[in-house]
Amino acid sequence: MTSRLTDLQTRVLAILHEVRPEWTLTGGGALAGFHLGHRTTRDLDLFWHGLRVFAREPEDCERLLRAAGLQVDVLQRSPSFVRLRASDGPHVVVLDLVAEAVPPIAAPQRVAVRDATIRIDTEHEIFANKLGTLLHRSEVRDLIDLRALLARGADLASGLRDAAVKDGGFSPLMVAHLLQGFPLRKLADAAGLTDLEIAELATFRDRLAQDILGFALP
């Protein structure tokens, strides 16, 4: 597999490996860089599993990035979520730092990045998380990731089960309903999709909704 992360993204991951407690790379960054290499990503999602609120972790990230010569801007800050923008001039990466109180289903994997090692969530962990996000947002990248994970062999039944373990409000029936109304055509221009890609994703969306209904209904 060829990583689709940019040079700046891998540099940032290597710089931040020193932060303690350790974070875990998840979401599109983990899929694009280490699991699937199926698409590019603008954001990197760093989760601190087991933390309810941050202490000084975001400030430590800012300090290390600035010490490495990068420009860092804080775009959003709350007790459990911080969004940073790091750049080296023409190249930019957005970092979403998340204090995640819910423990992972499976222990993270450890991978090499340049001269460092970091933790990444397993494919199944990301699959369950992606199913959960369908309740809260409509983004084309989630459909693209779910399609790639299912093609890779992800098990829908266990993914739905574990999504419910991680989110007590998770409902397969509601997810299927939301998928049926997923505004794919409306989001297509912003995602840069061709007509063929829209048609293929629409077919996948409809099939996934029916498959989920099969598990949700008696």
ZIJONOR-V445322 format. One record per backbone hydrogen bond with DSSP energy under -1.0 kcal/mol. CO is the residue of the C=O (numbers start at 1). NH is the residue of the N-H. Records with the same first field share a line. If there is no record, write none. Layout:
CO=NH / NH
//
This chain:
6=10
7=11
8=12
9=13
10=14
11=15
12=16
16=19
24=47
25=121
27=31
28=32
29=33
30=34 / 35
31=36 / 37
32=4
42=94
44=96
45=26
46=98
47=24
48=51 / 100
56=60
57=61
58=62
59=63
60=64
61=65
62=66
63=67
64=68
65=70
66=69
71=87
73=85
76=83
79=54
80=99
81=78
82=97
83=75 / 76
84=95
85=73
86=93
87=71
91=88
93=86
94=44
95=84
96=46
97=82
98=48
100=50
109=120
111=118
113=116
116=113
118=111
119=25
120=109
122=126
123=127
124=128
125=129
126=130
127=131
128=132
129=133
132=135
133=136 / 137
139=142 / 143
140=144
141=145
142=146
143=147
144=148
145=149
146=150
147=151
148=152
149=154
155=159
156=160
157=161
158=162
159=163
160=164
161=165
162=166
163=167
167=170
171=175
172=176
173=177
174=178
175=179
176=180
179=182
182=184
183=187
187=191
188=193
194=198
195=199
196=200
197=201
198=202
199=203
200=204
201=205
202=206
203=207
204=208
205=209
206=210
207=211
208=212
209=213
210=214
212=216
213=217
//
